[in-house]
């Protein structure tokens, strides 16, 4: 497959961001029907909230200590519709790669090995000096 530079006039297929035929047909159908899925989802959400309040009141009136399962069904529908709608109000956050820069990143494998050996030697000397400080003084006989 030949890849052309983005500014090249020889590019095949749809331009970036263009809809495919299936998506275009779906949008045309929705427009002909004068149907907006977002508006419908908002209506479903509002209706679910109203039905939840009604069902909750009915449960409280009939049996104050009773089950609220009928009300929870409407609450679940309201939450589901709200979660479907949130993508239109707030963009999804992209995941961010968290990586710390290391001074060893720019070194070759041999240089990294030498650096690690030097660090290991420094640690050995530091440990030896601490062990020497902690050991009891030797008594002269």
ABEGO torsion letter per residue (X at the ends): XBBBBAABABBBEBBBGBBBAAAAAAAAAAAAAGBBAAAAAAAAAAAAAAAAAAAAAAAAAABAABBAAAAAAAAAAAAAAAAAAAAAABBBBBBBBBBBBBAAAABBAAAAAAAAAAAAAAAAAAAAAAAAAABBBBBBX
